[in-house]
């Protein structure tokens, strides 16, 4: 159970299929499973997490399919402080959010900022970009620290 209406899942999968078609890629059952696991997740997932969620899926298949999904703009890789790559749905599919990243265990937790804080972060990003004569296209905020278990 995803907690989302089935129509939301239908719309997500239709969007993903269209993005893959633009690259002459198929929306295979494995890709659909990966997208659904990421849609149901509460935070970015590592390849071992994805393999555990989908029975009998070889690691090479996960990496290959994730690479295609990243290229299609369906998923994105989240940088962490450990060696495990973590993936989540692209921001336009999952909603704008930021991350808490544990420098001890590598755990990544999604956080949504209040409107006031999000506006302040946006203004700061625009000021920084303007000072560098840079045209921003968005922002990401990852707070590094120690989770409760590591801290």
PASEBA-1860 file (N, C-alpha, C; in nm, 3 decimals):
! residues 151
1> XXXXXXXX> 0.085/-0.119/0.000/0.000/0.000/0.000/0.089/0.124/0.000 ~ 0.066/0.213/-0.093/0.153/0.327/-0.109/0.107/0.450/-0.032 ~ -0.020/0.455/0.006/-0.070/0.575/0.071/-0.107/0.683/-0.029 ~ -0.085/0.657/-0.158/-0.122/0.750/-0.264/-0.238/0.689/-0.341 ~ -0.325/0.771/-0.396/-0.430/0.717/-0.481/-0.371/0.644/-0.601 ~ -0.440/0.539/-0.646/-0.392/0.463/-0.762/-0.376/0.552/-0.884 ~ -0.460/0.655/-0.895/-0.449/0.746/-1.010/-0.315/0.819/-1.011 ~ -0.260/0.849/-0.892/-0.128/0.912/-0.884/-0.022/0.818/-0.939
9> XXXXXXXX> -0.030/0.690/-0.901/0.065/0.590/-0.952/0.050/0.576/-1.103 ~ -0.074/0.575/-1.152/-0.098/0.563/-1.296/-0.035/0.680/-1.371 ~ -0.052/0.800/-1.316/0.006/0.920/-1.378/0.158/0.914/-1.376 ~ 0.215/0.871/-1.263/0.360/0.858/-1.252/0.412/0.762/-1.359 ~ 0.351/0.645/-1.369/0.399/0.545/-1.464/0.380/0.590/-1.609 ~ 0.275/0.663/-1.638/0.255/0.717/-1.773/0.364/0.819/-1.806 ~ 0.399/0.902/-1.709/0.504/1.002/-1.730/0.639/0.934/-1.753 ~ 0.669/0.833/-1.673/0.795/0.761/-1.688/0.801/0.694/-1.825
17> XXXXXXXX> 0.694/0.629/-1.865/0.691/0.562/-1.995/0.716/0.662/-2.108 ~ 0.656/0.780/-2.098/0.674/0.883/-2.202/0.819/0.931/-2.206 ~ 0.881/0.951/-2.091/1.021/0.996/-2.088/1.114/0.891/-2.148 ~ 1.089/0.766/-2.119/1.171/0.659/-2.176/1.151/0.648/-2.326 ~ 1.027/0.663/-2.371/0.997/0.656/-2.516/1.075/0.763/-2.593 ~ 1.089/0.882/-2.533/1.164/0.989/-2.600/1.309/0.949/-2.627 ~ 1.359/0.853/-2.550/1.496/0.804/-2.569/1.498/0.669/-2.638 ~ 1.385/0.632/-2.697/1.370/0.501/-2.762/1.397/0.387/-2.665
25> XXXXXXXX> 1.356/0.405/-2.541/1.370/0.302/-2.438/1.231/0.250/-2.402 ~ 1.227/0.125/-2.359/1.100/0.065/-2.317/1.085/0.076/-2.165 ~ 0.961/0.083/-2.122/0.930/0.081/-1.979/0.903/-0.064/-1.941 ~ 1.008/-0.134/-1.911/1.002/-0.277/-1.884/0.944/-0.304/-1.744 ~ 0.903/-0.426/-1.718/0.855/-0.460/-1.584/0.958/-0.434/-1.474 ~ 1.084/-0.457/-1.500/1.189/-0.430/-1.401/1.197/-0.281/-1.372 ~ 1.195/-0.200/-1.475/1.200/-0.054/-1.456/1.077/-0.006/-1.380 ~ 0.962/-0.063/-1.412/0.839/-0.027/-1.342/0.850/-0.062/-1.194
33> XXXXXXXX> 0.906/-0.178/-1.162/0.924/-0.217/-1.023/1.019/-0.122/-0.951 ~ 1.130/-0.086/-1.016/1.226/0.008/-0.955/1.159/0.142/-0.927 ~ 1.084/0.193/-1.023/1.016/0.321/-1.005/0.916/0.311/-0.891 ~ 0.842/0.201/-0.883/0.743/0.187/-0.777/0.808/0.180/-0.640 ~ 0.919/0.107/-0.629/0.990/0.100/-0.500/1.037/0.239/-0.459 ~ 1.092/0.315/-0.554/1.138/0.451/-0.523/1.020/0.542/-0.488 ~ 0.908/0.525/-0.556/0.790/0.607/-0.527/0.736/0.578/-0.387 ~ 0.746/0.454/-0.344/0.694/0.415/-0.212/0.792/0.442/-0.099
41> XXXXXXXX> 0.918/0.469/-0.133/1.023/0.486/-0.033/1.011/0.620/0.038 ~ 1.060/0.622/0.159/1.068/0.746/0.236/1.214/0.787/0.243 ~ 1.267/0.831/0.130/1.407/0.870/0.121/1.476/0.791/0.011 ~ 1.593/0.837/-0.030/1.670/0.770/-0.134/1.706/0.627/-0.094 ~ 1.717/0.539/-0.194/1.747/0.398/-0.170/1.874/0.357/-0.241 ~ 1.951/0.273/-0.173/2.074/0.219/-0.230/2.041/0.100/-0.319 ~ 2.137/0.057/-0.398/2.118/-0.061/-0.482/2.087/-0.184/-0.397 ~ 2.158/-0.207/-0.286/2.119/-0.322/-0.201/1.975/-0.311/-0.149
49> XXXXXXXX> 1.931/-0.189/-0.116/1.791/-0.169/-0.073/1.695/-0.211/-0.185 ~ 1.727/-0.167/-0.307/1.640/-0.199/-0.421/1.640/-0.348/-0.451 ~ 1.757/-0.410/-0.441/1.765/-0.554/-0.465/1.685/-0.631/-0.360 ~ 1.686/-0.584/-0.237/1.611/-0.650/-0.131/1.460/-0.635/-0.152 ~ 1.419/-0.527/-0.215/1.277/-0.501/-0.235/1.219/-0.575/-0.356 ~ 1.307/-0.618/-0.448/1.261/-0.685/-0.570/1.331/-0.820/-0.577 ~ 1.256/-0.926/-0.568/1.312/-1.062/-0.568/1.386/-1.093/-0.698 ~ 1.497/-1.165/-0.682/1.573/-1.221/-0.794/1.617/-1.119/-0.898
57> XXXXXXXX> 1.659/-1.002/-0.853/1.705/-0.899/-0.945/1.855/-0.884/-0.931 ~ 1.931/-0.919/-1.036/2.078/-0.909/-1.029/2.123/-0.764/-1.013 ~ 2.233/-0.746/-0.943/2.288/-0.612/-0.919/2.317/-0.541/-1.050 ~ 2.371/-0.614/-1.148/2.404/-0.551/-1.276/2.278/-0.497/-1.344 ~ 2.167/-0.566/-1.329/2.041/-0.521/-1.388/1.992/-0.393/-1.320 ~ 2.008/-0.387/-1.187/1.967/-0.267/-1.115/2.048/-0.147/-1.163 ~ 2.180/-0.160/-1.168/2.264/-0.049/-1.211/2.233/-0.007/-1.356 ~ 2.218/-0.104/-1.443/2.192/-0.075/-1.584/2.058/0.000/-1.599
65> XXXXXXXX> 1.955/-0.049/-1.533/1.825/0.015/-1.543/1.823/0.152/-1.476 ~ 1.890/0.166/-1.363/1.898/0.297/-1.298/1.968/0.399/-1.387 ~ 2.073/0.356/-1.456/2.144/0.447/-1.548/2.050/0.497/-1.656 ~ 1.966/0.409/-1.710/1.869/0.450/-1.813/1.764/0.543/-1.754 ~ 1.720/0.514/-1.632/1.619/0.599/-1.567/1.675/0.737/-1.533 ~ 1.803/0.743/-1.496/1.868/0.873/-1.471/1.877/0.951/-1.602 ~ 1.919/0.884/-1.707/1.932/0.949/-1.838/1.798/1.004/-1.886 ~ 1.690/0.934/-1.855/1.556/0.977/-1.898/1.497/1.085/-1.807
73> XXXXXXXX> 1.568/1.120/-1.699/1.517/1.222/-1.609/1.409/1.170/-1.515 ~ 1.409/1.040/-1.490/1.310/0.978/-1.402/1.364/0.967/-1.260 ~ 1.491/0.933/-1.248/1.555/0.921/-1.118/1.678/1.010/-1.114 ~ 1.729/1.029/-0.994/1.856/1.100/-0.979/1.937/1.033/-0.870 ~ 2.067/1.046/-0.883/2.159/0.991/-0.785/2.178/1.095/-0.675 ~ 2.173/1.051/-0.551/2.192/1.139/-0.437/2.333/1.116/-0.384 ~ 2.411/1.222/-0.376/2.547/1.212/-0.324/2.542/1.196/-0.173 ~ 2.619/1.103/-0.122/2.628/1.084/0.022/2.775/1.081/0.060
81> XXXXXXXX> 2.801/1.045/0.184/2.939/1.045/0.232/2.999/0.906/0.237 ~ 2.925/0.805/0.193/2.980/0.669/0.191/2.990/0.622/0.047 ~ 3.025/0.496/0.028/3.046/0.444/-0.107/2.919/0.395/-0.175 ~ 2.807/0.393/-0.106/2.683/0.343/-0.164/2.610/0.454/-0.240 ~ 2.586/0.430/-0.366/2.504/0.523/-0.444/2.360/0.507/-0.396 ~ 2.290/0.618/-0.387/2.149/0.615/-0.350/2.071/0.689/-0.458 ~ 1.950/0.642/-0.481/1.868/0.696/-0.588/1.729/0.731/-0.537 ~ 1.670/0.829/-0.603/1.533/0.869/-0.572/1.469/0.917/-0.701
89> XXXXXXXX> 1.337/0.933/-0.699/1.269/0.988/-0.815/1.314/1.131/-0.837 ~ 1.313/1.174/-0.961/1.348/1.312/-0.995/1.255/1.408/-0.920 ~ 1.305/1.525/-0.892/1.232/1.622/-0.812/1.095/1.656/-0.869 ~ 1.083/1.667/-1.001/0.953/1.702/-1.058/0.852/1.589/-1.043 ~ 0.898/1.468/-1.013/0.808/1.355/-0.992/0.780/1.333/-0.843 ~ 0.874/1.367/-0.758/0.862/1.337/-0.615/0.833/1.460/-0.530 ~ 0.849/1.577/-0.585/0.831/1.699/-0.508/0.964/1.753/-0.456 ~ 0.970/1.883/-0.439/1.092/1.949/-0.394/1.117/1.918/-0.247
97> XXXXXXXX> 1.237/1.876/-0.216/1.275/1.845/-0.078/1.426/1.849/-0.066 ~ 1.473/1.835/0.055/1.617/1.837/0.084/1.652/1.712/0.164 ~ 1.779/1.701/0.203/1.823/1.579/0.271/1.907/1.607/0.395 ~ 1.893/1.519/0.492/1.987/1.508/0.603/2.073/1.387/0.570 ~ 2.204/1.404/0.570/2.296/1.296/0.534/2.386/1.266/0.652 ~ 2.380/1.141/0.702/2.464/1.102/0.815/2.605/1.070/0.765 ~ 2.703/1.138/0.821/2.843/1.115/0.781/2.899/0.990/0.847 ~ 2.824/0.930/0.939/2.867/0.807/1.003/2.826/0.684/0.924
105> XXXXXXXX> 2.696/0.666/0.907/2.644/0.545/0.843/2.598/0.567/0.699 ~ 2.589/0.692/0.655/2.546/0.720/0.518/2.397/0.729/0.498 ~ 2.319/0.714/0.605/2.174/0.724/0.593/2.136/0.860/0.536 ~ 2.034/0.861/0.451/1.983/0.984/0.393/1.834/0.992/0.424 ~ 1.793/1.105/0.481/1.655/1.127/0.519/1.602/1.248/0.442 ~ 1.485/1.233/0.381/1.421/1.345/0.312/1.364/1.442/0.415 ~ 1.379/1.572/0.389/1.317/1.674/0.471/1.256/1.780/0.380 ~ 1.139/1.827/0.419/1.074/1.937/0.350/1.079/2.057/0.443
113> XXXXXXXX> 1.132/2.166/0.392/1.146/2.288/0.472/1.014/2.363/0.478 ~ 0.998/2.441/0.582/0.881/2.528/0.590/0.889/2.629/0.476 ~ 0.777/2.689/0.445/0.776/2.789/0.337/0.872/2.904/0.365 ~ 0.875/2.949/0.489/0.962/3.061/0.525/1.109/3.025/0.506 ~ 1.147/2.908/0.551/1.288/2.865/0.536/1.320/2.840/0.389 ~ 1.227/2.780/0.316/1.250/2.755/0.173/1.269/2.886/0.098 ~ 1.189/2.988/0.131/1.206/3.119/0.067/1.342/3.179/0.101 ~ 1.383/3.167/0.227/1.513/3.221/0.268/1.626/3.149/0.196
121> XXXXXXXX> 1.618/3.018/0.183/1.721/2.942/0.111/1.721/2.984/-0.036 ~ 1.603/3.000/-0.094/1.593/3.044/-0.233/1.655/3.180/-0.256 ~ 1.627/3.273/-0.164/1.686/3.408/-0.175/1.838/3.403/-0.162 ~ 1.887/3.323/-0.067/2.032/3.310/-0.050/2.095/3.251/-0.175 ~ 2.030/3.151/-0.234/2.083/3.089/-0.357/2.087/3.192/-0.470 ~ 1.982/3.273/-0.481/1.979/3.376/-0.586/2.088/3.481/-0.565 ~ 2.113/3.522/-0.441/2.219/3.618/-0.411/2.356/3.562/-0.448 ~ 2.381/3.439/-0.409/2.508/3.373/-0.440/2.527/3.365/-0.590
129> XXXXXXXX> 2.421/3.324/-0.661/2.429/3.311/-0.806/2.453/3.447/-0.872 ~ 2.381/3.548/-0.827/2.397/3.682/-0.887/2.538/3.734/-0.867 ~ 2.594/3.713/-0.750/2.731/3.760/-0.723/2.832/3.690/-0.814 ~ 2.802/3.568/-0.855/2.893/3.493/-0.943/2.853/3.507/-1.090 ~ 2.751/3.592/-1.117/2.700/3.610/-1.253/2.659/3.476/-1.312 ~ 2.581/3.405/-1.234/2.536/3.271/-1.266/2.384/3.271/-1.266 ~ 2.324/3.198/-1.361/2.179/3.190/-1.367/2.135/3.058/-1.304 ~ 2.076/3.063/-1.185/2.038/2.939/-1.116/1.917/2.872/-1.180
137> XXXXXXXX> 1.913/2.739/-1.169/1.800/2.663/-1.220/1.728/2.589/-1.109 ~ 1.768/2.613/-0.986/1.710/2.545/-0.872/1.816/2.532/-0.764 ~ 1.783/2.460/-0.659/1.882/2.440/-0.553/1.854/2.308/-0.482 ~ 1.957/2.260/-0.417/1.949/2.142/-0.331/2.021/2.176/-0.202 ~ 1.967/2.126/-0.093/2.030/2.149/0.035/2.046/2.014/0.104 ~ 2.169/1.976/0.129/2.199/1.853/0.202/2.272/1.893/0.330 ~ 2.212/1.862/0.444/2.276/1.890/0.572/2.352/1.767/0.615 ~ 2.482/1.784/0.641/2.567/1.673/0.684/2.579/1.674/0.835
145> XXXXXXX> 2.578/1.556/0.893/2.592/1.545/1.037/2.581/1.400/1.078 ~ 2.551/1.376/1.203/2.539/1.241/1.256/2.395/1.212/1.295 ~ 2.344/1.097/1.252/2.210/1.058/1.292/2.209/1.017/1.439 ~ 2.094/0.990/1.492/2.080/0.955/1.634/2.162/0.831/1.669 ~ 2.166/0.733/1.580/2.242/0.610/1.608/2.392/0.634/1.611 ~ 2.440/0.723/1.523/2.585/0.746/1.512/2.634/0.857/1.604 ~ 2.544/0.945/1.645/2.581/1.066/1.715/2.618/1.051/1.856
END
